[in-house]
């Protein structure tokens, strides 16, 4: 079980690190281009929620480790994004962070401590985590829509979709084994969306490759 946890932590870290080529590209070009901040702000919010959940439950060391790293890396991504984003994108991202990562998270902390006892608190926070984990997986819908509209996979890296799919499988197995369905349940949708993203990538990357060869001919 110890080795399995090490693998799980490693894969989860790799998922958080998988957008690094995207942010290197943003840094190199000094522009966010067509990339959006929604997936990263939602991922940060989800990591904050699961860190809170981990402190409420017993034996939550692995969750604490992974989500602490997630908060750190997602914060760095958002800082880089804010540096190179357009004025409108900066305002939109700032509103997201204030509304969700400060306002909503603060209200959740206040609500669960004032209006629920210790036994109910874990259940309430668990259900909130489920809802926003689904939001994390649903956040790339905007990118998927952009892929279909532009018929280009430029802004949807295959490595990120693959890592998200693998991580969803591992989190589902982990949640199922420890009988924590607040962890297992959202990853069913995560698996479905990850596979959908990879299928889209394969479809439209082949079209781009065909266009490339047609131009040469």
C-alpha atoms as an extended CHARMM CRD file, in Angstrom:
* protein
*
       217  EXT
         1         1  UNK       CA              0.0000000000        0.0000000000        0.0000000000  PROA      1               0.0000000000
         2         2  UNK       CA              2.9480000000        2.2990000000        0.7300000000  PROA      2               0.0000000000
         3         3  UNK       CA              4.3430000000        1.8910000000       -2.7980000000  PROA      3               0.0000000000
         4         4  UNK       CA              0.8920000000        2.4510000000       -4.2830000000  PROA      4               0.0000000000
         5         5  UNK       CA              0.5970000000        5.7230000000       -2.3750000000  PROA      5               0.0000000000
         6         6  UNK       CA              3.9940000000        6.8730000000       -3.6400000000  PROA      6               0.0000000000
         7         7  UNK       CA              2.9070000000        6.1730000000       -7.2110000000  PROA      7               0.0000000000
         8         8  UNK       CA             -0.3750000000        7.9850000000       -6.5830000000  PROA      8               0.0000000000
         9         9  UNK       CA              1.3720000000       11.0560000000       -5.1900000000  PROA      9               0.0000000000
        10        10  UNK       CA              3.8730000000       11.0460000000       -8.0720000000  PROA      10              0.0000000000
        11        11  UNK       CA              1.1480000000       10.8480000000      -10.7300000000  PROA      11              0.0000000000
        12        12  UNK       CA             -0.8610000000       13.6010000000       -9.0100000000  PROA      12              0.0000000000
        13        13  UNK       CA              2.2230000000       15.8350000000       -8.9320000000  PROA      13              0.0000000000
        14        14  UNK       CA              2.8190000000       15.1520000000      -12.6330000000  PROA      14              0.0000000000
        15        15  UNK       CA             -0.7660000000       16.1750000000      -13.4150000000  PROA      15              0.0000000000
        16        16  UNK       CA             -0.2210000000       19.4990000000      -11.6600000000  PROA      16              0.0000000000
        17        17  UNK       CA              3.0680000000       19.9430000000      -13.5280000000  PROA      17              0.0000000000
        18        18  UNK       CA              1.6860000000       18.9630000000      -16.9470000000  PROA      18              0.0000000000
        19        19  UNK       CA              0.6480000000       22.5620000000      -17.9070000000  PROA      19              0.0000000000
        20        20  UNK       CA              4.2600000000       23.7330000000      -17.4960000000  PROA      20              0.0000000000
        21        21  UNK       CA              4.9790000000       23.6390000000      -21.2830000000  PROA      21              0.0000000000
        22        22  UNK       CA              1.9350000000       25.8760000000      -21.7840000000  PROA      22              0.0000000000
        23        23  UNK       CA              3.1820000000       28.4280000000      -19.2600000000  PROA      23              0.0000000000
        24        24  UNK       CA              6.7180000000       28.2570000000      -20.6470000000  PROA      24              0.0000000000
        25        25  UNK       CA              5.1680000000       29.1350000000      -23.9990000000  PROA      25              0.0000000000
        26        26  UNK       CA              3.2700000000       32.0340000000      -22.3890000000  PROA      26              0.0000000000
        27        27  UNK       CA              6.4810000000       33.2370000000      -20.7290000000  PROA      27              0.0000000000
        28        28  UNK       CA              8.4930000000       32.9200000000      -23.9450000000  PROA      28              0.0000000000
        29        29  UNK       CA              5.9380000000       34.7590000000      -26.0870000000  PROA      29              0.0000000000
        30        30  UNK       CA              5.0310000000       37.2440000000      -23.3340000000  PROA      30              0.0000000000
        31        31  UNK       CA              1.3660000000       36.6220000000      -24.1370000000  PROA      31              0.0000000000
        32        32  UNK       CA             -1.4200000000       34.3250000000      -22.8940000000  PROA      32              0.0000000000
        33        33  UNK       CA             -2.6200000000       34.0520000000      -26.5230000000  PROA      33              0.0000000000
        34        34  UNK       CA             -5.8610000000       32.0090000000      -26.5590000000  PROA      34              0.0000000000
        35        35  UNK       CA             -5.3480000000       30.3050000000      -23.2100000000  PROA      35              0.0000000000
        36        36  UNK       CA             -7.9330000000       30.8180000000      -20.4660000000  PROA      36              0.0000000000
        37        37  UNK       CA             -7.5010000000       31.1000000000      -16.6900000000  PROA      37              0.0000000000
        38        38  UNK       CA            -10.7390000000       29.2900000000      -15.7590000000  PROA      38              0.0000000000
        39        39  UNK       CA             -9.2820000000       25.7410000000      -15.4920000000  PROA      39              0.0000000000
        40        40  UNK       CA             -6.4720000000       26.9530000000      -13.2160000000  PROA      40              0.0000000000
        41        41  UNK       CA             -8.6140000000       29.0900000000      -10.9060000000  PROA      41              0.0000000000
        42        42  UNK       CA            -11.1470000000       26.2630000000      -10.5650000000  PROA      42              0.0000000000
        43        43  UNK       CA             -8.3380000000       23.7420000000       -9.9490000000  PROA      43              0.0000000000
        44        44  UNK       CA             -6.9290000000       26.0320000000       -7.2420000000  PROA      44              0.0000000000
        45        45  UNK       CA            -10.3430000000       26.2690000000       -5.5870000000  PROA      45              0.0000000000
        46        46  UNK       CA            -10.7830000000       22.4840000000       -5.7040000000  PROA      46              0.0000000000
        47        47  UNK       CA             -7.3270000000       21.9340000000       -4.1650000000  PROA      47              0.0000000000
        48        48  UNK       CA             -8.1960000000       24.3840000000       -1.3610000000  PROA      48              0.0000000000
        49        49  UNK       CA            -11.4630000000       22.5510000000       -0.6680000000  PROA      49              0.0000000000
        50        50  UNK       CA             -9.8400000000       19.1130000000       -0.5990000000  PROA      50              0.0000000000
        51        51  UNK       CA             -7.0890000000       20.4110000000        1.6810000000  PROA      51              0.0000000000
        52        52  UNK       CA             -9.8000000000       21.5940000000        4.0950000000  PROA      52              0.0000000000
        53        53  UNK       CA            -11.5440000000       18.2130000000        3.7410000000  PROA      53              0.0000000000
        54        54  UNK       CA             -8.2440000000       16.3960000000        4.4240000000  PROA      54              0.0000000000
        55        55  UNK       CA             -7.7890000000       18.2760000000        7.7120000000  PROA      55              0.0000000000
        56        56  UNK       CA            -11.2790000000       17.2200000000        8.8030000000  PROA      56              0.0000000000
        57        57  UNK       CA            -10.8680000000       13.4990000000        8.1210000000  PROA      57              0.0000000000
        58        58  UNK       CA             -8.5950000000       10.8930000000        9.6950000000  PROA      58              0.0000000000
        59        59  UNK       CA             -5.4730000000        9.6960000000        7.8690000000  PROA      59              0.0000000000
        60        60  UNK       CA             -5.5950000000       12.5410000000        5.3630000000  PROA      60              0.0000000000
        61        61  UNK       CA             -1.8220000000       12.9600000000        5.0230000000  PROA      61              0.0000000000
        62        62  UNK       CA             -1.7370000000       12.0020000000        1.3260000000  PROA      62              0.0000000000
        63        63  UNK       CA             -4.5650000000       14.4130000000        0.5120000000  PROA      63              0.0000000000
        64        64  UNK       CA             -2.8120000000       17.1610000000        2.4700000000  PROA      64              0.0000000000
        65        65  UNK       CA              0.4830000000       16.5670000000        0.6370000000  PROA      65              0.0000000000
        66        66  UNK       CA             -1.0190000000       16.4840000000       -2.8610000000  PROA      66              0.0000000000
        67        67  UNK       CA             -3.3840000000       19.4200000000       -2.4450000000  PROA      67              0.0000000000
        68        68  UNK       CA             -0.7850000000       21.6160000000       -0.7140000000  PROA      68              0.0000000000
        69        69  UNK       CA              1.4260000000       21.1030000000       -3.7620000000  PROA      69              0.0000000000
        70        70  UNK       CA             -1.5900000000       21.7650000000       -5.9850000000  PROA      70              0.0000000000
        71        71  UNK       CA             -2.3070000000       25.0920000000       -4.2910000000  PROA      71              0.0000000000
        72        72  UNK       CA              1.3200000000       26.1490000000       -4.6990000000  PROA      72              0.0000000000
        73        73  UNK       CA              1.6490000000       25.2300000000       -8.3780000000  PROA      73              0.0000000000
        74        74  UNK       CA             -1.7870000000       26.5420000000       -9.4340000000  PROA      74              0.0000000000
        75        75  UNK       CA             -1.0170000000       29.8360000000       -7.6810000000  PROA      75              0.0000000000
        76        76  UNK       CA              2.2340000000       30.1010000000       -9.6500000000  PROA      76              0.0000000000
        77        77  UNK       CA              0.3910000000       29.4160000000      -12.9110000000  PROA      77              0.0000000000
        78        78  UNK       CA             -2.1310000000       32.1420000000      -12.1410000000  PROA      78              0.0000000000
        79        79  UNK       CA              0.5980000000       34.6280000000      -11.2280000000  PROA      79              0.0000000000
        80        80  UNK       CA              2.3220000000       33.9980000000      -14.5770000000  PROA      80              0.0000000000
        81        81  UNK       CA             -1.0260000000       34.2660000000      -16.3540000000  PROA      81              0.0000000000
        82        82  UNK       CA             -1.8210000000       37.5920000000      -14.6790000000  PROA      82              0.0000000000
        83        83  UNK       CA              1.5720000000       39.0180000000      -15.6520000000  PROA      83              0.0000000000
        84        84  UNK       CA              1.1280000000       38.3640000000      -19.3820000000  PROA      84              0.0000000000
        85        85  UNK       CA             -2.6760000000       38.4970000000      -19.7950000000  PROA      85              0.0000000000
        86        86  UNK       CA             -4.5430000000       41.3210000000      -21.4940000000  PROA      86              0.0000000000
        87        87  UNK       CA             -6.2530000000       43.9290000000      -19.3360000000  PROA      87              0.0000000000
        88        88  UNK       CA             -9.6940000000       42.3320000000      -19.8100000000  PROA      88              0.0000000000
        89        89  UNK       CA             -8.3450000000       38.8570000000      -18.9880000000  PROA      89              0.0000000000
        90        90  UNK       CA             -6.6540000000       40.1830000000      -15.8590000000  PROA      90              0.0000000000
        91        91  UNK       CA             -9.8910000000       41.7720000000      -14.6470000000  PROA      91              0.0000000000
        92        92  UNK       CA            -11.8730000000       38.5980000000      -15.3760000000  PROA      92              0.0000000000
        93        93  UNK       CA             -9.3130000000       36.3900000000      -13.5880000000  PROA      93              0.0000000000
        94        94  UNK       CA             -9.1590000000       38.7470000000      -10.5960000000  PROA      94              0.0000000000
        95        95  UNK       CA            -12.9720000000       38.6140000000      -10.3040000000  PROA      95              0.0000000000
        96        96  UNK       CA            -12.8580000000       34.8070000000      -10.4110000000  PROA      96              0.0000000000
        97        97  UNK       CA            -10.2440000000       34.6330000000       -7.6590000000  PROA      97              0.0000000000
        98        98  UNK       CA            -12.0510000000       37.1330000000       -5.4420000000  PROA      98              0.0000000000
        99        99  UNK       CA            -15.4530000000       35.5220000000       -5.9640000000  PROA      99              0.0000000000
       100       100  UNK       CA            -14.4850000000       31.8600000000       -5.5810000000  PROA      100             0.0000000000
       101       101  UNK       CA            -11.0670000000       31.4790000000       -3.9800000000  PROA      101             0.0000000000
       102       102  UNK       CA            -11.6210000000       34.1740000000       -1.3660000000  PROA      102             0.0000000000
       103       103  UNK       CA            -15.3520000000       34.8340000000       -1.0720000000  PROA      103             0.0000000000
       104       104  UNK       CA            -16.8850000000       31.3790000000       -1.6270000000  PROA      104             0.0000000000
       105       105  UNK       CA            -14.1410000000       29.5240000000        0.2230000000  PROA      105             0.0000000000
       106       106  UNK       CA            -14.3720000000       31.9260000000        3.1690000000  PROA      106             0.0000000000
       107       107  UNK       CA            -18.1520000000       31.4630000000        3.3150000000  PROA      107             0.0000000000
       108       108  UNK       CA            -17.7560000000       27.6680000000        3.2450000000  PROA      108             0.0000000000
       109       109  UNK       CA            -15.3140000000       27.8040000000        6.1640000000  PROA      109             0.0000000000
       110       110  UNK       CA            -17.6160000000       30.1070000000        8.1270000000  PROA      110             0.0000000000
       111       111  UNK       CA            -20.7880000000       28.1750000000        7.3130000000  PROA      111             0.0000000000
       112       112  UNK       CA            -19.4080000000       24.7240000000        8.1700000000  PROA      112             0.0000000000
       113       113  UNK       CA            -17.9020000000       25.8530000000       11.4700000000  PROA      113             0.0000000000
       114       114  UNK       CA            -20.8320000000       27.9090000000       12.6930000000  PROA      114             0.0000000000
       115       115  UNK       CA            -23.7920000000       25.8880000000       11.4110000000  PROA      115             0.0000000000
       116       116  UNK       CA            -22.6220000000       22.2720000000       11.6610000000  PROA      116             0.0000000000
       117       117  UNK       CA            -21.0700000000       20.0070000000       14.2720000000  PROA      117             0.0000000000
       118       118  UNK       CA            -17.9160000000       17.9440000000       13.7360000000  PROA      118             0.0000000000
       119       119  UNK       CA            -19.7390000000       14.8380000000       12.4730000000  PROA      119             0.0000000000
       120       120  UNK       CA            -21.8280000000       16.7260000000        9.9060000000  PROA      120             0.0000000000
       121       121  UNK       CA            -18.9910000000       19.0310000000        8.8920000000  PROA      121             0.0000000000
       122       122  UNK       CA            -17.0520000000       16.2590000000        7.1430000000  PROA      122             0.0000000000
       123       123  UNK       CA            -20.1320000000       15.1890000000        5.1770000000  PROA      123             0.0000000000
       124       124  UNK       CA            -21.0400000000       18.7430000000        4.1200000000  PROA      124             0.0000000000
       125       125  UNK       CA            -17.4940000000       19.5740000000        3.0200000000  PROA      125             0.0000000000
       126       126  UNK       CA            -17.2740000000       16.2030000000        1.2440000000  PROA      126             0.0000000000
       127       127  UNK       CA            -20.3580000000       16.9690000000       -0.8610000000  PROA      127             0.0000000000
       128       128  UNK       CA            -19.0530000000       20.4510000000       -1.6460000000  PROA      128             0.0000000000
       129       129  UNK       CA            -15.7830000000       18.8500000000       -2.7780000000  PROA      129             0.0000000000
       130       130  UNK       CA            -17.7060000000       16.4860000000       -5.0550000000  PROA      130             0.0000000000
       131       131  UNK       CA            -19.5390000000       19.3920000000       -6.7040000000  PROA      131             0.0000000000
       132       132  UNK       CA            -16.4090000000       21.4140000000       -7.3340000000  PROA      132             0.0000000000
       133       133  UNK       CA            -14.3440000000       18.4150000000       -8.4200000000  PROA      133             0.0000000000
       134       134  UNK       CA            -16.9320000000       17.9460000000      -11.1470000000  PROA      134             0.0000000000
       135       135  UNK       CA            -16.4320000000       21.6540000000      -11.9440000000  PROA      135             0.0000000000
       136       136  UNK       CA            -12.6780000000       21.0710000000      -12.3220000000  PROA      136             0.0000000000
       137       137  UNK       CA            -13.3200000000       18.3550000000      -14.8700000000  PROA      137             0.0000000000
       138       138  UNK       CA            -16.0390000000       20.4210000000      -16.5540000000  PROA      138             0.0000000000
       139       139  UNK       CA            -13.8330000000       23.5440000000      -16.7870000000  PROA      139             0.0000000000
       140       140  UNK       CA            -12.0370000000       22.2790000000      -19.9540000000  PROA      140             0.0000000000
       141       141  UNK       CA            -15.4350000000       22.2650000000      -21.7470000000  PROA      141             0.0000000000
       142       142  UNK       CA            -14.6610000000       25.8210000000      -22.8830000000  PROA      142             0.0000000000
       143       143  UNK       CA            -11.3820000000       24.6170000000      -24.3930000000  PROA      143             0.0000000000
       144       144  UNK       CA            -13.0980000000       21.6050000000      -25.9900000000  PROA      144             0.0000000000
       145       145  UNK       CA            -15.6800000000       23.9450000000      -27.5320000000  PROA      145             0.0000000000
       146       146  UNK       CA            -12.8440000000       26.0860000000      -28.8610000000  PROA      146             0.0000000000
       147       147  UNK       CA            -11.2010000000       23.0080000000      -30.4160000000  PROA      147             0.0000000000
       148       148  UNK       CA            -14.4400000000       22.0810000000      -32.2190000000  PROA      148             0.0000000000
       149       149  UNK       CA            -15.0600000000       25.6850000000      -33.3120000000  PROA      149             0.0000000000
       150       150  UNK       CA            -11.5250000000       26.3590000000      -34.5900000000  PROA      150             0.0000000000
       151       151  UNK       CA            -10.7810000000       22.7600000000      -35.6140000000  PROA      151             0.0000000000
       152       152  UNK       CA             -7.4060000000       23.2020000000      -33.9240000000  PROA      152             0.0000000000
       153       153  UNK       CA             -5.8620000000       21.4750000000      -30.8770000000  PROA      153             0.0000000000
       154       154  UNK       CA             -3.3060000000       24.2260000000      -30.3260000000  PROA      154             0.0000000000
       155       155  UNK       CA             -4.7400000000       25.1920000000      -26.9350000000  PROA      155             0.0000000000
       156       156  UNK       CA             -5.5400000000       21.6740000000      -25.6670000000  PROA      156             0.0000000000
       157       157  UNK       CA             -2.2710000000       19.7910000000      -24.9990000000  PROA      157             0.0000000000
       158       158  UNK       CA             -2.6120000000       16.0010000000      -25.3010000000  PROA      158             0.0000000000
       159       159  UNK       CA             -0.2540000000       15.4590000000      -22.3420000000  PROA      159             0.0000000000
       160       160  UNK       CA             -2.6120000000       17.3480000000      -20.0090000000  PROA      160             0.0000000000
       161       161  UNK       CA             -5.6550000000       15.3400000000      -21.1500000000  PROA      161             0.0000000000
       162       162  UNK       CA             -3.7420000000       12.0700000000      -20.7310000000  PROA      162             0.0000000000
       163       163  UNK       CA             -2.4780000000       12.9650000000      -17.2600000000  PROA      163             0.0000000000
       164       164  UNK       CA             -5.9550000000       14.0320000000      -16.1320000000  PROA      164             0.0000000000
       165       165  UNK       CA             -7.4020000000       10.7240000000      -17.3450000000  PROA      165             0.0000000000
       166       166  UNK       CA             -4.7410000000        8.6350000000      -15.5870000000  PROA      166             0.0000000000
       167       167  UNK       CA             -5.1270000000       10.6810000000      -12.4110000000  PROA      167             0.0000000000
       168       168  UNK       CA             -8.9330000000       10.2980000000      -12.4960000000  PROA      168             0.0000000000
       169       169  UNK       CA             -8.5250000000        6.5050000000      -12.7070000000  PROA      169             0.0000000000
       170       170  UNK       CA             -6.0860000000        6.4340000000       -9.7910000000  PROA      170             0.0000000000
       171       171  UNK       CA             -8.1850000000        8.7320000000       -7.5830000000  PROA      171             0.0000000000
       172       172  UNK       CA            -11.2520000000        6.6080000000       -8.3030000000  PROA      172             0.0000000000
       173       173  UNK       CA             -9.4120000000        3.4260000000       -7.3070000000  PROA      173             0.0000000000
       174       174  UNK       CA             -7.9770000000        5.0980000000       -4.1910000000  PROA      174             0.0000000000
       175       175  UNK       CA            -11.3780000000        6.4590000000       -3.1030000000  PROA      175             0.0000000000
       176       176  UNK       CA            -13.0270000000        3.1040000000       -3.7600000000  PROA      176             0.0000000000
       177       177  UNK       CA            -10.4090000000        1.1710000000       -1.7700000000  PROA      177             0.0000000000
       178       178  UNK       CA            -10.6740000000        3.4070000000        1.2980000000  PROA      178             0.0000000000
       179       179  UNK       CA            -14.4710000000        3.6250000000        0.8000000000  PROA      179             0.0000000000
       180       180  UNK       CA            -14.4130000000        7.4060000000        0.5210000000  PROA      180             0.0000000000
       181       181  UNK       CA            -16.9630000000        8.0830000000       -2.2010000000  PROA      181             0.0000000000
       182       182  UNK       CA            -16.5010000000       11.8360000000       -1.9260000000  PROA      182             0.0000000000
       183       183  UNK       CA            -13.1470000000       11.1590000000       -3.5880000000  PROA      183             0.0000000000
       184       184  UNK       CA            -14.1640000000        8.3030000000       -5.9020000000  PROA      184             0.0000000000
       185       185  UNK       CA            -17.4350000000        9.6480000000       -7.3730000000  PROA      185             0.0000000000
       186       186  UNK       CA            -16.2390000000       12.8040000000       -9.2180000000  PROA      186             0.0000000000
       187       187  UNK       CA            -13.4960000000       10.8610000000      -10.9650000000  PROA      187             0.0000000000
       188       188  UNK       CA            -16.0120000000        8.8190000000      -12.9530000000  PROA      188             0.0000000000
       189       189  UNK       CA            -16.8760000000       12.0390000000      -14.7970000000  PROA      189             0.0000000000
       190       190  UNK       CA            -13.1760000000       12.9440000000      -14.8750000000  PROA      190             0.0000000000
       191       191  UNK       CA            -12.3980000000        9.7180000000      -16.7100000000  PROA      191             0.0000000000
       192       192  UNK       CA            -15.2100000000       10.2860000000      -19.2350000000  PROA      192             0.0000000000
       193       193  UNK       CA            -14.1430000000       13.8790000000      -19.9570000000  PROA      193             0.0000000000
       194       194  UNK       CA            -10.4610000000       12.9530000000      -20.1630000000  PROA      194             0.0000000000
       195       195  UNK       CA            -11.1930000000       10.2610000000      -22.7500000000  PROA      195             0.0000000000
       196       196  UNK       CA            -13.4130000000       12.7150000000      -24.6830000000  PROA      196             0.0000000000
       197       197  UNK       CA            -10.6040000000       15.2810000000      -24.7840000000  PROA      197             0.0000000000
       198       198  UNK       CA             -8.1410000000       12.7040000000      -26.0930000000  PROA      198             0.0000000000
       199       199  UNK       CA            -10.5840000000       11.6130000000      -28.8040000000  PROA      199             0.0000000000
       200       200  UNK       CA            -11.0500000000       15.2450000000      -29.8680000000  PROA      200             0.0000000000
       201       201  UNK       CA             -7.2790000000       15.6880000000      -29.9450000000  PROA      201             0.0000000000
       202       202  UNK       CA             -6.8050000000       12.6380000000      -32.1710000000  PROA      202             0.0000000000
       203       203  UNK       CA             -9.5850000000       13.7460000000      -34.5550000000  PROA      203             0.0000000000
       204       204  UNK       CA             -8.4430000000       17.3370000000      -35.0350000000  PROA      204             0.0000000000
       205       205  UNK       CA             -4.6960000000       16.7140000000      -34.8710000000  PROA      205             0.0000000000
       206       206  UNK       CA             -5.1040000000       14.3160000000      -37.8160000000  PROA      206             0.0000000000
       207       207  UNK       CA             -7.0100000000       16.9930000000      -39.7310000000  PROA      207             0.0000000000
       208       208  UNK       CA             -4.2130000000       19.5010000000      -39.0790000000  PROA      208             0.0000000000
       209       209  UNK       CA             -1.6370000000       16.9620000000      -40.2220000000  PROA      209             0.0000000000
       210       210  UNK       CA             -3.5960000000       16.2960000000      -43.4390000000  PROA      210             0.0000000000
       211       211  UNK       CA             -3.8280000000       20.0620000000      -44.1350000000  PROA      211             0.0000000000
       212       212  UNK       CA             -0.0610000000       20.3530000000      -43.5920000000  PROA      212             0.0000000000
       213       213  UNK       CA              0.7330000000       17.6450000000      -46.1620000000  PROA      213             0.0000000000
       214       214  UNK       CA             -1.8300000000       19.0420000000      -48.6280000000  PROA      214             0.0000000000
       215       215  UNK       CA             -0.0610000000       22.4030000000      -48.5180000000  PROA      215             0.0000000000
       216       216  UNK       CA              3.2670000000       20.7320000000      -49.2580000000  PROA      216             0.0000000000
       217       217  UNK       CA              1.8050000000       18.8350000000      -52.1920000000  PROA      217             0.0000000000
